[in-house]
Each structure stands twice: as C-alpha cells, then as structure tokens.
C-alpha cells in the first residue's frame, strides 16, 4: 500500500468536504464502513467534515452519492467503473481508513553515524495489534569506541523483545501514535508521518506495512 497517497488524500479533501461538517452526528464512513477512531481524528484535523465517503481500489475518491472528484495520484479520476464501491475487500485504500493502525507492522533500522565512534547497527519490528497492544522485537550489535585510534571498545549484541500498549494522543500537529513499553519508556510518531510509509528520525529509518503485523 502507498501510505503517501493516503496522507495526500486527507489534505486534498480539506476544502471540498468541510461543508459536510455535522453530517451523520459526527461519524465518518468509507464505503459504508465506520472509519477507525484514529483516522477520524486525522480527517477532522485536516478539516474534513463528518459524513459518508468512498474510495475505490484505483484511488478514486469522493463523497458518497456523487461521482469521484479526483484520484489519489493527482488529477482526474482514472479507471472509474461508474459504480460506487461498497465494503473494503481487495481495496487497500479503504482498508487503511477502516482498520486504522491496527495490523500495521513497522520495520526499523538503526545505523550509527560514521562520526559517532560506533560501528554495527540494529533492526527490528513493531507489531501494532488489536486491543491497543504492541509487540517489539530487535536484534543487532553496536560497538562503541573512544577517540580515533583507541583500542578500548565496548559493545552490545543479541536480541530483545518487549511489549506494551499503544494509544492515539492529540497534538498541535495532529494525532500521534504513541507506544508505551512495560518498562515505562515511550516513543511516538505523528499519524500523518506514519501514513507516508517511510520516515527517518536521527540515525533510524522506519517503514510501515499495513496488514503485516504478527499478533
């Protein structure tokens, strides 16, 4: 799935659908299915009014009961069948809004900077599961040295696993996906950033894949 298109979708709908605010008592649906709470928060953040919408497997989207207004790739609708889609089967775009972050697997890779005095690296997965539970696994080795030419090196190697709870939190930049480990540590990422599909914080690169979580 191309998550970048999904984030573009949220932005593209701002001016078109703001007039629908208040419809359906504040509920959002896509293809007749209720939108996940976190995706409702994201849509509201972009100014998309509550109501019924559709998106087909080709990326055409619009308000329910009308012709599509555009395609997620940009420009006019393409490959439009003339029939508004119902349900989310075989439609990864609609699935993303209905399922939200549940079932997403985040792969990460840490590579030390060549200027940090460290070598090696590590990688792992975060599995976002139903019931606001996540599981994390990692493996790798990182060697940390002193000044250039020093023979005093320390290192860590091996594998690790942990679990915790995930929640959606509000922020000035929109909803955040926050992970709270059982040891009290926490990490978060803006939901809109995660929907880009890949991103980087410091020396760590991330990639999100829908429906790949092992729960």
C-alpha positions in Angstrom: 0.0 0.0 0.0 1.2 3.5 -0.8 0.7 5.4 2.5 1.9 8.7 1.0 -1.2 8.7 -1.2 -3.4 8.3 1.9 -1.8 11.4 3.5 -2.3 13.3 0.3 -6.0 12.2 0.4 -6.5 13.8 3.8 -5.1 17.1 2.7 -6.9 17.1 -0.7 -10.3 16.7 1.0 -10.0 19.8 3.2 -11.7 22.4 1.0 -14.1 20.0 -0.7 -15.7 18.3 2.3 -15.5 20.9 5.1 -19.1 21.8 4.2 -20.2 18.4 5.3 -19.4 19.1 9.0 -22.1 17.9 11.3 -23.5 15.2 9.0 -24.2 11.8 10.5 -23.9 13.1 14.0 -20.1 13.3 13.8 -19.5 9.9 12.3 -17.2 9.1 9.3 -17.7 6.2 7.0 -15.8 4.9 4.0 -17.5 2.6 1.6 -20.3 2.1 4.1 -17.8 1.0 6.9 -17.1 3.0 10.0 -13.7 4.7 10.0 -11.2 3.8 12.7 -11.2 6.3 15.6 -7.6 7.4 14.9 -8.4 8.0 11.3 -11.4 10.1 12.2 -9.1 12.2 14.3 -6.8 12.7 11.4 -9.6 13.6 9.0 -11.0 16.1 11.5 -7.5 17.6 11.9 -7.4 18.2 8.2 -10.9 19.9 8.3 -12.7 17.0 6.6 -16.3 17.1 7.8 -18.1 14.0 9.2 -20.1 12.1 6.6 -20.1 9.3 4.2 -17.3 8.9 1.7 -16.0 6.4 -0.7 -12.7 5.4 -2.2 -12.2 2.6 -4.9 -9.3 0.2 -5.4 -7.9 2.6 -8.1 -7.6 5.5 -5.8 -10.7 7.5 -7.0 -12.5 9.2 -4.1 -15.4 11.4 -3.3 -18.5 12.0 -1.2 -21.0 9.1 -1.1 -23.8 9.5 -3.7 -21.7 11.6 -6.1 -19.1 11.0 -8.8 -15.4 10.8 -7.7 -13.8 14.2 -7.5 -10.1 13.2 -8.0 -7.6 10.4 -7.8 -5.0 9.9 -5.1 -2.2 10.1 -7.6 -3.5 13.6 -8.5 -5.6 14.8 -11.4 -8.9 13.5 -12.6 -10.4 10.0 -11.7 -9.0 7.1 -13.7 -10.5 3.7 -14.4 -13.8 4.7 -12.7 -16.3 2.0 -13.1 -19.3 4.2 -12.6 -20.5 2.2 -9.6 -19.8 3.5 -6.0 -17.8 0.8 -4.1 -19.2 -0.8 -1.0 -17.1 -2.7 1.5 -13.3 -2.8 1.8 -12.4 -6.2 0.3 -9.4 -6.0 -2.1 -9.3 -2.3 -1.5 -6.2 -1.3 0.5 -7.0 2.4 0.4 -10.4 1.8 2.1 -8.9 -0.8 4.4 -6.4 1.8 5.7 -9.2 4.1 6.9 -11.4 1.4 8.3 -8.7 -0.6 10.1 -6.5 2.4 11.0 -3.2 1.5 12.6 -4.3 -2.0 13.8 -2.4 -4.7 11.9 0.4 -2.3 10.8 4.0 -3.6 11.1 6.7 -1.0 11.5 10.2 -2.1 10.4 13.1 0.0 11.6 16.9 0.0 11.0 19.4 1.9 13.1 22.8 2.8 11.5 25.3 4.7 13.6 26.8 7.8 12.1 30.4 7.4 10.9 31.3 10.4 13.2 29.8 8.8 16.3 32.6 6.4 17.1 30.2 3.5 16.8 30.0 0.6 14.3 27.5 -2.0 13.6 23.7 -1.4 13.8 20.4 -2.9 14.7 17.0 -3.5 13.3 13.6 -4.8 14.4 9.8 -4.7 14.1 7.0 -3.2 16.0 3.7 -5.0 15.5 0.6 -2.9 16.2 -2.1 -5.3 17.4 -5.8 -5.1 18.3 -6.7 -4.2 21.9 -4.2 -1.4 21.9 -1.3 -3.9 22.4 2.0 -3.8 20.5 4.9 -6.2 20.4 8.5 -5.2 19.6 11.5 -7.3 18.5 15.0 -6.3 17.7 18.4 -7.7 17.0 21.9 -6.5 16.2 25.2 -5.4 17.5 26.7 -1.9 18.2 30.3 -1.3 19.1 31.1 2.0 20.8 34.7 3.3 20.7 36.6 6.2 22.2 38.8 8.6 20.4 40.1 7.8 16.9 42.7 5.0 17.1 41.7 4.0 20.6 41.7 0.2 21.3 39.2 0.5 24.1 35.9 -0.7 22.7 32.7 -1.8 24.3 29.8 -3.4 22.6 26.4 -5.0 22.9 24.9 -7.7 20.8 22.0 -10.0 20.8 18.2 -9.9 20.5 15.4 -8.3 22.6 11.7 -8.5 22.8 9.2 -6.3 24.6 5.5 -5.5 24.7 3.4 -2.6 25.7 0.3 -0.5 24.9 -0.3 2.0 22.1 -2.6 5.0 22.2 -3.6 7.9 20.0 -2.8 11.2 21.5 -3.7 14.7 20.3 -1.0 17.3 19.5 -0.8 20.7 17.7 0.3 18.8 14.6 -2.5 16.3 14.6 -2.9 12.9 16.3 0.1 10.9 17.5 0.6 7.2 17.6 2.3 6.7 21.0 3.9 3.4 22.2 4.3 2.9 26.0 6.6 0.0 26.9 6.1 -2.1 30.0 9.4 -0.6 31.4 7.9 2.9 31.3 9.7 4.1 28.2 7.7 5.7 25.4 8.0 6.7 21.7 5.6 8.5 19.4 5.2 9.4 15.7 2.7 11.7 14.1 0.0 9.7 12.4 0.4 11.7 9.2 4.1 10.9 9.2 3.5 7.2 9.6 1.0 7.3 6.7 3.8 8.5 4.4 5.0 4.8 4.5 8.6 5.6 5.4 10.4 8.2 7.5 13.6 8.9 9.4 14.4 10.1 12.9 18.1 10.7 13.6 20.0 7.6 12.5 17.0 5.4 12.4 14.9 4.7 9.3 11.3 3.4 9.5 8.9 1.7 7.1 5.2 0.9 7.8 3.4 -2.0 6.2 -0.4 -2.5 6.6 -1.7 -6.0 7.4 1.8 -7.4 8.1 1.7 -7.4 11.9 2.1 -10.7 13.8 -0.4 -10.5 16.6 
